[in-house]
């Protein structure tokens, strides 16, 4: 426990990886590994955050961490961003694909009835993802992001978190035919960093609402999984979605500034990397 108190951020990342990978990695090699166990790996970051926060600050630290999940009083525009942003991103990528290739790239033309079915599927997947995605967000954005932003410039903190968040998903690439394997590791790592920039912007702008982060993460996962079903060309040729993501990142940095909406703390030096004593 004393080591955790001396190095809480390092302890969090070590625990997040160990707790999650100890549940997911054996399933890649052991046939008898229970199917539900790997799904629990998604709660590793939250468990790690609660352990570290509890060790450093006691029960109030863990309580404060979970309280952010119920922070819903934020300006309405942030709800629009988290719910419509992922859809806008994929729609823009689809439009770019069509402009370049001259054809839609969807599996087939969708009838009104099929479009309704897609809408229902989006809602069902979104609700399903929301039930468990807090297991990640309590750790990544609830604990790690604020701690990183206290030590580094927000943009640097975001890049560090994006890389580590992407690497945390490595065991999922061993699942044959899984979403991650279809995407490919290089694409996923670039996308993880790109999305982390947007996530940090929303986190800072919403005053640290983990509810909105869960909604954004769920909306993003829902949109990607649906795109793989009705628009597989965007996954097979990811340059279009990555180009749109890069454009959105550039717009956010240009409009919100390289601090991604975070207010400088008193006495903080205006350097790209700021390490507190």
Secondary structure as UniProt FT lines:
FT   HELIX           2..6
FT   HELIX           8..24
FT   HELIX           26..28
FT   TURN            31..32
FT   TURN            35..37
FT   HELIX           38..43
FT   HELIX           44..57
FT   HELIX           59..67
FT   HELIX           68..70
FT   HELIX           76..101
FT   HELIX           112..139
FT   HELIX           140..145
FT   HELIX           146..151
FT   HELIX           154..168
FT   HELIX           170..174
FT   TURN            176..177
FT   HELIX           179..183
FT   HELIX           185..205
FT   TURN            206..207
FT   HELIX           210..230
FT   HELIX           233..236
FT   TURN            237..238
FT   HELIX           239..256
FT   TURN            257..261
FT   TURN            266..267
//
